[in-house]
Amino acid sequence: MFKLVSPRVRGGFTLIELLVAMAIFAIMIAFLAQLMSNTSVATNASKGRLNADDQARFALDRIGDDLSHLSKRADLDYYIKKQSGNDLFYFYSEVPGLGSGGTAIDADNVSGVSLVGYRINAENQLERYSETQSWEDLSFLTYTDNDTVDPHSEINVPAETETDPNFHVLCNGVFRLEITFLLRDGTYSAFPSLQNDSPMLTGIDKVGRRQWDSGETSGATSLCVGLDGTAQIWRGLGWRDVSAVIVTIAVIDDSSLKIISSTSSSLTDVASKFSDTTGTLISPTDLPLKDWSDQIKPGSLGIPKKAVAGIRVYQRAFYLNTL
């Protein structure tokens, strides 16, 4: 006689099996969370890099376009102010500009030349200035009818004016601006002029001397072309000594700017950490790019690492077809 035996029926998972499954699940969740976090960080960093690159490209392309249309007449004034922090940079370019007071120019009144300029405003933003000029208005020439240089020409007015409707913000993230020059003899200088036998000084009565207005800190370069009795005759030199204008900018992306704004740090304090270029003769290694790049290493600027990661430095040389 046979006895039927029922198959063994399992009651479910054991406690050990459940614990192992939960541990594996937790590890997978942690791995996925870390993967998503890393992806998010990489995506944000990429967006920040693209944002900074876009701002830098736009700013440098705009400056380059203005310089490519630079009026190359030696009698046209320009104004460059070398100072602690951001430089001021104004010149005449054959591009359209705004009317006085920031008004639009009627098509019938568009002239062939405008005063354009660049500065960093009090809010640490790159601003561009533009104002149309008239070739018939000789007030913006660098010297008067008697060949005497006029250091107070029209170009100096907007350069020192904080509030002017002809200024407009070009890039929110460009917070540092430095201008240097490659000269015709292959040397680099903070000033747009070849060196004299000795440092540029005011009042030297030697024909061929170059003079930097306002004590070698601002203005334009003039050339002594002769003497009228004991009086020197100075003429505008224009850009004839300059082979290239070198523009260096520091840019912060939008997300990093918010980080700095939400902390006790100030973008003005950050900008002060980037060194100035001074001197009539500097070496290529003394151009701002290398030193500024060293400053944006973690811990160098005294701001959160995430904010430092959003700061980038760009430098471009704009070559001129000088006279």
JODA-V988493 format. One record per residue. RES is the residue in one small letter. SS is DSSP state (alpha for helix, beta for strand, coil for the rest). OMEGA is omega in radians with two decimals (NA if undefined). Layout:
BEGIN
RES:SS:OMEGA ; RES:SS:OMEGA
END
This chain:
BEGIN
m:coil:-3.09 ; f:coil:3.13 ; k:coil:3.14 ; l:coil:3.14 ; v:coil:3.13 ; s:coil:3.08 ; p:coil:-3.10 ; r:coil:3.13 ; v:coil:3.14 ; r:coil:-3.12 ; g:coil:-3.10 ; g:coil:-3.13 ; f:coil:3.07 ; t:coil:-3.14 ; l:alpha:-3.13 ; i:alpha:3.13 ; e:alpha:3.11 ; l:alpha:-3.14 ; l:alpha:3.12 ; v:alpha:3.13 ; a:alpha:3.13 ; m:alpha:3.12 ; a:alpha:3.12 ; i:alpha:3.13 ; f:alpha:3.14 ; a:alpha:3.11 ; i:alpha:3.13 ; m:alpha:3.12 ; i:alpha:3.14 ; a:alpha:3.14 ; f:alpha:3.14 ; l:alpha:3.12 ; a:alpha:3.12 ; q:alpha:3.11 ; l:alpha:3.12 ; m:alpha:3.12 ; s:alpha:3.13 ; n:alpha:3.12 ; t:alpha:3.13 ; s:alpha:3.12 ; v:alpha:3.14 ; a:alpha:3.13 ; t:alpha:3.13 ; n:alpha:3.12 ; a:alpha:3.12 ; s:alpha:3.10 ; k:alpha:3.12 ; g:alpha:3.12 ; r:alpha:3.13 ; l:alpha:3.13 ; n:alpha:3.12 ; a:alpha:3.13 ; d:alpha:-3.13 ; d:alpha:3.14 ; q:alpha:-3.13 ; a:alpha:-3.13 ; r:alpha:-3.13 ; f:alpha:-3.11 ; a:alpha:-3.09 ; l:alpha:3.08 ; d:alpha:3.11 ; r:alpha:3.09 ; i:alpha:3.14 ; g:alpha:3.12 ; d:alpha:3.11 ; d:alpha:-3.14 ; l:alpha:3.12 ; s:alpha:3.08 ; h:coil:-3.12 ; l:beta:3.05 ; s:coil:-2.97 ; k:coil:3.06 ; r:coil:-3.11 ; a:coil:-3.10 ; d:coil:3.11 ; l:beta:-3.13 ; d:coil:2.91 ; y:coil:-3.06 ; y:beta:3.09 ; i:beta:3.13 ; k:beta:3.05 ; k:coil:-3.07 ; q:coil:3.07 ; s:coil:-3.07 ; g:coil:-3.02 ; n:coil:3.11 ; d:coil:2.99 ; l:beta:-2.94 ; f:beta:-3.10 ; y:beta:-3.13 ; f:beta:3.12 ; y:beta:-3.10 ; s:beta:-3.12 ; e:coil:3.12 ; v:coil:3.09 ; p:coil:3.11 ; g:coil:3.10 ; l:coil:3.04 ; g:coil:3.11 ; s:coil:-3.09 ; g:coil:3.08 ; g:coil:-3.11 ; t:coil:3.08 ; a:coil:-3.13 ; i:coil:3.06 ; d:coil:-3.08 ; a:alpha:-3.12 ; d:alpha:-3.07 ; n:alpha:3.14 ; v:coil:-3.13 ; s:coil:-3.11 ; g:coil:-3.09 ; v:beta:3.10 ; s:beta:2.96 ; l:beta:3.10 ; v:beta:-3.14 ; g:beta:-3.11 ; y:beta:3.08 ; r:beta:2.98 ; i:beta:-3.07 ; n:coil:-3.09 ; a:coil:3.11 ; e:coil:3.12 ; n:coil:3.10 ; q:coil:3.09 ; l:beta:3.12 ; e:beta:3.06 ; r:beta:3.09 ; y:beta:3.03 ; s:beta:3.07 ; e:beta:-3.12 ; t:beta:3.13 ; q:beta:3.09 ; s:coil:3.10 ; w:coil:3.13 ; e:coil:-3.13 ; d:coil:-3.06 ; l:alpha:-3.09 ; s:alpha:-3.12 ; f:alpha:3.01 ; l:beta:-3.02 ; t:coil:3.08 ; y:beta:-3.09 ; t:coil:-3.06 ; d:coil:-3.11 ; n:coil:3.05 ; d:coil:3.11 ; t:coil:-3.12 ; v:beta:3.10 ; d:coil:-3.11 ; p:coil:-3.09 ; h:coil:-3.14 ; s:coil:-3.00 ; e:coil:-3.06 ; i:alpha:-3.10 ; n:alpha:-3.07 ; v:alpha:-3.12 ; p:alpha:-3.09 ; a:alpha:-3.10 ; e:coil:-3.10 ; t:coil:-3.11 ; e:coil:-3.10 ; t:coil:3.13 ; d:coil:-3.09 ; p:coil:3.10 ; n:coil:2.99 ; f:beta:2.97 ; h:beta:-3.11 ; v:beta:3.13 ; l:beta:-3.14 ; c:beta:3.13 ; n:coil:-3.00 ; g:coil:3.11 ; v:beta:-3.01 ; f:beta:3.14 ; r:beta:-3.06 ; l:beta:3.11 ; e:beta:-3.10 ; i:beta:3.02 ; t:beta:-2.98 ; f:beta:2.91 ; l:beta:-3.05 ; l:beta:-3.04 ; r:coil:-3.13 ; d:coil:3.10 ; g:coil:3.11 ; t:coil:3.08 ; y:beta:-3.09 ; s:beta:3.01 ; a:coil:-3.12 ; f:coil:-3.05 ; p:coil:-3.05 ; s:coil:3.02 ; l:coil:-3.14 ; q:coil:2.95 ; n:coil:3.05 ; d:coil:3.07 ; s:coil:-3.11 ; p:coil:-3.12 ; m:coil:-3.13 ; l:coil:3.07 ; t:coil:3.02 ; g:coil:3.10 ; i:coil:-3.01 ; d:coil:3.13 ; k:coil:3.14 ; v:coil:-3.10 ; g:coil:3.11 ; r:coil:3.04 ; r:beta:-3.11 ; q:beta:3.07 ; w:beta:-3.07 ; d:alpha:3.02 ; s:alpha:3.00 ; g:alpha:3.07 ; e:alpha:3.12 ; t:coil:-3.10 ; s:beta:3.10 ; g:beta:-3.12 ; a:coil:-3.11 ; t:beta:3.10 ; s:beta:-3.09 ; l:beta:3.08 ; c:beta:-3.06 ; v:beta:3.14 ; g:beta:-3.13 ; l:beta:3.03 ; d:beta:-2.97 ; g:coil:3.08 ; t:coil:-3.11 ; a:beta:3.11 ; q:beta:3.07 ; i:beta:-3.09 ; w:beta:3.09 ; r:beta:3.10 ; g:beta:-3.13 ; l:coil:-3.10 ; g:coil:-3.08 ; w:coil:-2.99 ; r:coil:3.13 ; d:coil:-2.96 ; v:beta:3.02 ; s:beta:-3.11 ; a:beta:3.00 ; v:beta:-3.09 ; i:beta:-3.10 ; v:beta:3.09 ; t:beta:3.14 ; i:beta:2.98 ; a:beta:-3.04 ; v:beta:3.04 ; i:beta:-3.12 ; d:coil:-3.00 ; d:alpha:-3.10 ; s:alpha:3.12 ; s:alpha:3.09 ; l:alpha:3.09 ; k:alpha:3.13 ; i:alpha:-3.14 ; i:alpha:-3.14 ; s:alpha:-3.11 ; s:coil:3.11 ; t:coil:3.12 ; s:coil:-3.13 ; s:coil:3.11 ; s:coil:3.12 ; l:alpha:3.07 ; t:alpha:3.09 ; d:alpha:3.10 ; v:alpha:-3.12 ; a:alpha:-3.11 ; s:alpha:3.13 ; k:coil:-3.14 ; f:coil:-2.97 ; s:coil:3.06 ; d:coil:3.00 ; t:coil:-3.14 ; t:coil:3.06 ; g:coil:3.14 ; t:coil:3.13 ; l:coil:3.12 ; i:beta:3.14 ; s:coil:3.12 ; p:alpha:-3.13 ; t:alpha:3.13 ; d:alpha:3.03 ; l:coil:-2.96 ; p:alpha:-2.94 ; l:alpha:-3.06 ; k:alpha:-3.11 ; d:alpha:3.13 ; w:alpha:3.12 ; s:alpha:3.09 ; d:alpha:-3.09 ; q:alpha:-3.06 ; i:coil:2.99 ; k:coil:-3.12 ; p:coil:3.10 ; g:coil:-3.07 ; s:coil:-3.02 ; l:coil:3.13 ; g:coil:3.10 ; i:coil:-3.13 ; p:coil:-3.10 ; k:alpha:3.14 ; k:alpha:3.12 ; a:alpha:3.11 ; v:alpha:-3.13 ; a:coil:-3.11 ; g:coil:3.13 ; i:beta:3.13 ; r:beta:-3.08 ; v:beta:-3.12 ; y:beta:3.11 ; q:beta:-3.13 ; r:beta:3.09 ; a:beta:3.11 ; f:beta:-3.07 ; y:beta:-3.09 ; l:coil:2.97 ; n:coil:-3.02 ; t:coil:3.13 ; l:coil:NA
END
